Amino acid sequence: MKKPTDFLSLVATGQGPHGGALDELAKRAMARLCQDTKPGAPSVDALSVLGDPCAAAMAFALCDTDDAAAQVLAEALLDAGISVEELCQNHLAPAARRLGVMWDQDRLPFTEVALATARIQSILRRLPLGRFGLRATRGAGAIFAAVPGEMHTLGVMMAADLFRRGGWDVSLLVGLTHDELLARLTRDDRPVIGLSCAGDHSFGALRRLLAALGNARPDAHFLVSGQIITDPARIAALPVPVMVVGDLDSAEAEMARLDAVLSSPKLTRLRPMRGRSASMA
């Protein structure tokens, strides 16, 4: 029996049920399907069970037997008018989160998640420059890292790719132990350190790392992203002040603020209020 995703592969490769190519109208319809919920869209109850249709479609494509399915779907969305940033934030990131949840619930094996991760990285490498607004003024440096033990790394990978496109010198660190990560971050003098923490299972590692970095890198600006930022009590309990960022827009705003501070010796170095969200700035 064919996998349910085989039909998605057929559509994503641009072929109709009789072998004809999808026309521009079909591409635009596919992009419209993935817009924000509007009247006539699936009900809240249905979405709570099925999830966002765009995230579901991309998630299935990322795990499809056809290696090209997700790439062609991404290209079709770009052709239909979706920007690079929208593709990452509204399509790839939700799909990655959906796959992560399915993995946590033992509904998806690690091999499928690893395959999806590799395919997202391949898509990112092939993306056009897009219109990403942030442009670092002096080659400012940042280090993005997943906290020790964190397995949900797709979000931080996408963020690193986008900020590199914006002119930032970004190093990406994933899969390291506490001692390995602390050693790398201590000897690297790039002024911005962004840490990704998916939730409670990684909070202890985040807190321990920030406590060590507060002593080793008191000059650094710390950003925190991931599911943990939805818990204000956890953020308030961190040992050093951090700026929390919940999406690419808030991350762009905060990185632009830091770039302005770092680029001008006349500006006083700003430290974020504990737990203040960049999305509220």
Secondary structure as UniProt FT lines:
FT   TURN            4..5
FT   HELIX           6..12
FT   TURN            13..14
FT   TURN            17..18
FT   HELIX           24..33
FT   TURN            39..40
FT   HELIX           44..50
FT   HELIX           53..62
FT   TURN            67..68
FT   HELIX           69..79
FT   TURN            80..81
FT   HELIX           84..86
FT   HELIX           87..92
FT   HELIX           93..104
FT   TURN            105..106
FT   HELIX           110..126
FT   TURN            130..131
FT   STRAND          141..146
FT   TURN            148..149
FT   HELIX           154..165
FT   TURN            166..167
FT   STRAND          169..173
FT   HELIX           178..187
FT   STRAND          192..196
FT   HELIX           200..216
FT   TURN            218..219
FT   STRAND          221..225
FT   HELIX           227..230
FT   HELIX           232..236
FT   STRAND          243..244
FT   HELIX           248..263
FT   TURN            265..266
FT   TURN            274..275
FT   HELIX           278..280
//
